Amino acid sequence: MNGTRIFDPGLQPERTELAWRRTALAIGVGSLIALRLLPALAPTQDAQLLWLAPGLIGVAFAIVLWMFGRGRYIRANRALLDDRPDQMPGGALLLTLTIFVLACGILSASFILLVLAD
């Protein structure tokens, strides 16, 4: 082992994976709550199905986030063990999460304005 090895035998990749899991779990729980509450706020009976969409999209995103977070951990751990810093995962997952959260904020604001308009 030389002095330039990038791997630290601590549990950093595991902690990062657990953070991604917690994020996916929080999104999933929030989406399940939205599935329960949003249809009751629908302005008409016909719109209730449309108001289920944010919750369903959120649950699907949480599942995908969980799977990609696990894959990111596997790639990062392999890169660290093989001393290959060029194989480390990038920030695509974080960018995807940021865009999702931004879209949720815009959608939430539009739902609030829609409910207040009635």
SVG drawing of the C-alpha trace seen along z (x, -y; Angstrom):
<svg xmlns="http://www.w3.org/2000/svg" viewBox="-68 -32 72 36">
<polyline fill="none" stroke="black" stroke-width="0.4" points="0.0,0.0 1.5,-3.3 0.8,-6.8 -1.5,-7.9 -4.2,-5.3 -7.6,-7.0 -9.4,-4.4 -9.9,-5.0 -11.0,-1.9 -13.8,-3.8 -17.5,-3.4 -18.0,-6.5 -19.6,-4.6 -22.0,-2.8 -23.0,-6.1 -23.6,-7.7 -25.8,-4.8 -27.7,-5.0 -28.3,-8.7 -29.7,-7.9 -31.9,-5.3 -33.3,-7.8 -33.9,-10.3 -35.8,-7.6 -37.8,-6.6 -38.7,-10.2 -39.9,-10.7 -41.8,-7.5 -43.6,-8.3 -44.4,-11.8 -45.8,-10.4 -48.0,-7.9 -49.3,-10.7 -50.1,-12.6 -51.9,-9.6 -54.1,-9.6 -54.8,-13.3 -54.7,-14.8 -57.8,-13.1 -59.9,-14.6 -58.8,-18.1 -59.8,-17.5 -62.3,-20.2 -64.5,-17.7 -65.1,-14.0 -63.6,-13.5 -60.4,-15.2 -59.6,-12.8 -57.8,-10.4 -55.6,-13.2 -54.8,-14.2 -53.4,-10.8 -50.6,-11.3 -48.2,-13.2 -48.3,-10.5 -47.8,-7.7 -45.0,-9.5 -43.3,-10.1 -43.6,-6.5 -42.1,-5.4 -39.3,-7.9 -38.5,-6.7 -38.2,-3.1 -35.9,-4.2 -33.9,-6.4 -33.4,-3.5 -32.2,-1.2 -29.8,-3.8 -28.5,-4.7 -27.6,-1.1 -25.9,-0.9 -24.0,-4.1 -22.7,-2.5 -21.5,0.6 -19.7,-1.4 -18.1,-3.7 -17.0,-0.8 -15.5,1.1 -13.6,-2.1 -12.2,-2.6 -11.2,1.0 -9.6,1.2 -7.9,-2.2 -9.6,-3.6 -10.6,-7.2 -11.7,-7.6 -14.4,-5.0 -16.1,-7.0 -19.8,-7.8 -20.6,-11.4 -23.3,-13.7 -26.1,-12.6 -28.2,-11.1 -27.9,-14.3 -28.9,-16.4 -31.9,-14.1 -33.0,-14.4 -32.6,-18.2 -34.8,-18.4 -37.4,-16.1 -37.6,-18.3 -37.8,-21.5 -40.7,-19.9 -42.4,-18.9 -42.2,-22.5 -43.6,-23.9 -46.4,-21.3 -47.2,-21.9 -47.4,-25.7 -49.8,-25.1 -52.0,-22.8 -52.1,-25.4 -53.1,-28.1 -55.7,-25.8 -57.2,-25.0 -57.2,-28.7 -58.8,-29.8 -61.9,-27.8"/>
</svg>
